[in-house]
Amino acid sequence: MAQDYHIDFDALNKVSNKHPTEWVFFSREKFISAIAKCNNSSTPGPNKIFWRHLNYIVKDKSCLEKIINIANACFELGH
């Protein structure tokens, strides 16, 4: 049984502490590139948005800027 096994907690002391990586905010080019790589025929996620919808939406510069602002605001707020 598991309670009969010795646990070596010293192994945890050997793990180096790493600082969290800073998130790099989305740029217009990176966002368009990421969306373009996605499969347009895939099923939607919990938000019910298909990739083909995002591909269509980002063609409008105003919509693209708003989506990028929302995505970056989520990272700034930690969501």
C-alpha positions as CSV (number, residue, x, y, z in Angstrom):
1,M,0.0,0.0,0.0
2,A,1.0,3.6,-0.6
3,Q,1.4,4.4,3.2
4,D,4.2,1.9,3.4
5,Y,6.4,3.7,0.8
6,H,9.1,6.2,1.9
7,I,8.8,9.6,0.3
8,D,11.9,11.6,-0.3
9,F,10.9,15.3,0.1
10,D,14.5,16.4,-0.5
11,A,13.9,16.0,-4.2
12,L,11.7,19.1,-4.0
13,N,14.6,21.2,-2.7
14,K,16.5,20.4,-5.9
15,V,13.9,22.1,-8.1
16,S,15.0,25.5,-9.1
17,N,12.8,28.5,-8.5
18,K,11.8,30.1,-11.8
19,H,10.2,33.5,-12.1
20,P,7.0,33.6,-14.1
21,T,7.4,34.5,-17.7
22,E,6.0,37.9,-18.7
23,W,3.2,37.7,-21.3
24,V,3.8,39.3,-24.6
25,F,0.8,41.2,-25.7
26,F,-0.9,40.4,-29.0
27,S,0.1,42.4,-32.1
28,R,-2.1,42.7,-35.2
29,E,0.4,40.6,-37.2
30,K,0.7,37.8,-34.6
31,F,-3.0,37.6,-34.1
32,I,-3.8,37.3,-37.8
33,S,-1.0,34.8,-38.2
34,A,-2.3,32.7,-35.3
35,I,-5.9,32.7,-36.6
36,A,-4.7,31.9,-40.2
37,K,-3.1,28.7,-38.9
38,C,-6.3,27.3,-37.4
39,N,-8.6,24.8,-39.2
40,N,-11.7,26.5,-40.5
41,S,-13.7,23.3,-40.3
42,S,-13.0,22.6,-36.6
43,T,-15.9,22.6,-34.1
44,P,-16.4,25.6,-31.9
45,G,-15.2,25.8,-28.3
46,P,-17.3,26.7,-25.3
47,N,-17.8,30.2,-26.7
48,K,-19.5,28.8,-29.8
49,I,-17.2,30.8,-32.1
50,F,-15.8,28.9,-35.2
51,W,-12.3,29.7,-36.5
52,R,-13.9,30.7,-39.8
53,H,-15.9,33.4,-37.9
54,L,-12.7,34.8,-36.4
55,N,-11.0,34.7,-39.9
56,Y,-13.9,36.7,-41.3
57,I,-14.1,39.2,-38.3
58,V,-10.3,40.0,-38.4
59,K,-10.6,41.2,-42.0
60,D,-12.3,44.3,-40.5
61,K,-9.6,46.5,-39.0
62,S,-11.9,48.0,-36.4
63,C,-13.1,44.6,-35.2
64,L,-9.5,43.3,-35.2
65,E,-8.3,46.1,-33.0
66,K,-11.2,45.5,-30.5
67,I,-10.5,41.8,-30.3
68,I,-6.8,42.4,-29.7
69,N,-7.7,45.0,-27.0
70,I,-10.0,42.6,-25.3
71,A,-7.4,39.8,-25.4
72,N,-4.7,42.1,-24.0
73,A,-7.0,43.4,-21.3
74,C,-7.7,39.8,-20.2
75,F,-4.0,39.3,-19.7
76,E,-3.5,42.6,-17.9
77,L,-6.3,41.7,-15.5
78,G,-5.1,38.1,-15.1
79,H,-8.1,36.3,-16.6
